[in-house]
């Protein structure tokens, strides 16, 4: 019984909306052989791919997600960012979508360094040590 609850809990997170999209209603659509769950908040759409793909190609999946978004909302996608599982698109509803007019992909920002730290204090809180490991 515990295993069933664990499996159901893990699977429930597969199609959960991100921050800012929890109040948005999900629209499920198939495009190019991929299934997407779309949620819109203003001019921003979150696309979650819900089907299994053995060796996903971000270029193909991104274009299919873009087509699914444009068909669903009737607005042009101007920018997209994300990965093969979750993508976020910026809409321009002033202009209608056109064939062959693809969105600009925005690379995610990466920090130059990541650090992990540990703070330990001595007896009665007098002595404190901070250990940082950066990579």
C-alpha positions in Angstrom: 0.0 0.0 0.0 2.9 2.4 0.8 4.4 1.8 -2.6 1.1 2.6 -4.3 0.9 5.9 -2.4 4.5 6.7 -3.3 4.0 6.0 -7.0 0.8 8.1 -7.1 2.5 11.0 -5.3 5.5 10.9 -7.8 3.2 10.7 -10.8 1.1 13.6 -9.6 4.1 15.9 -9.9 4.6 15.1 -13.6 2.0 17.6 -14.8 2.0 20.1 -12.0 2.0 23.8 -12.9 4.9 26.0 -12.0 4.8 29.3 -10.0 2.3 31.7 -11.4 0.4 29.1 -13.3 -1.4 27.3 -10.5 -4.7 29.1 -11.0 -4.6 28.6 -14.8 -6.7 25.9 -16.3 -4.7 23.2 -18.2 -5.4 22.6 -21.9 -4.2 19.3 -23.3 -3.2 19.2 -26.9 -1.2 16.9 -29.3 1.2 18.3 -31.8 3.7 16.5 -34.0 3.4 13.3 -32.0 3.9 14.9 -28.6 1.4 15.6 -25.9 1.4 18.9 -24.1 -0.3 20.4 -21.1 -0.6 24.2 -21.7 -1.3 26.8 -19.0 -1.6 30.5 -19.7 -1.1 33.4 -17.4 -1.4 36.8 -19.3 0.9 36.7 -22.2 3.0 33.8 -20.9 2.3 30.1 -21.5 3.8 27.2 -19.8 4.0 24.0 -21.9 4.7 20.7 -20.1 5.4 17.7 -22.3 3.4 14.7 -20.9 4.4 11.8 -23.2 7.5 9.6 -23.0 10.3 10.2 -25.6 13.3 7.9 -25.7 15.9 10.3 -27.0 14.2 13.8 -27.0 15.4 16.4 -29.4 14.9 20.0 -28.1 14.6 21.4 -31.6 11.7 19.1 -32.6 9.9 19.2 -29.3 10.3 23.0 -29.1 8.8 23.5 -32.5 6.0 21.2 -31.7 5.3 23.0 -28.5 5.4 26.3 -30.3 2.8 25.1 -32.9 0.6 23.7 -30.1 0.7 27.1 -28.3 0.0 29.1 -31.4 -2.9 26.8 -32.5 -4.4 26.8 -29.0 -4.3 30.6 -28.3 -4.1 32.1 -31.8 -1.2 34.3 -30.8 2.3 34.4 -32.2 5.1 33.0 -29.9 8.0 35.5 -29.8 10.3 33.9 -27.2 10.8 30.5 -25.7 13.0 29.0 -23.0 13.2 25.7 -21.3 14.1 22.1 -21.8 12.5 19.0 -23.4 10.0 18.6 -20.5 9.0 22.1 -19.6 9.0 25.2 -21.8 7.8 28.8 -21.2 6.7 30.9 -24.1 6.1 34.7 -24.5 3.0 35.5 -26.6 2.4 38.5 -28.9 -1.4 38.6 -29.5 -1.1 41.8 -31.7 0.3 39.7 -34.6 -1.1 36.5 -35.9 1.1 33.4 -36.3 2.7 32.8 -39.7 4.1 29.6 -41.1 7.9 29.5 -40.9 8.1 32.3 -38.4 9.8 30.6 -35.4 10.3 32.0 -31.9 13.6 33.1 -30.6 15.0 30.7 -28.1 16.5 32.3 -25.0 19.3 30.4 -23.2 18.9 30.1 -19.5 21.4 32.1 -17.4 24.0 30.1 -15.7 25.9 31.3 -12.6 29.7 31.4 -12.8 30.1 29.7 -9.4 28.1 27.6 -7.1 28.9 27.3 -3.4 27.8 25.1 -0.6 28.3 26.2 3.0 28.2 24.8 6.5 28.1 27.0 9.7 29.1 25.4 13.0 29.3 27.1 16.4 31.4 26.1 19.4 30.4 25.8 23.0 27.9 28.4 24.2 27.9 29.9 20.7 31.2 31.7 21.1 33.2 30.2 18.3 31.8 30.0 14.8 33.2 28.4 11.7 32.0 28.8 8.2 33.1 26.2 5.6 32.5 27.0 1.9 33.1 24.8 -1.0 32.7 26.5 -4.4 32.9 24.9 -7.8 
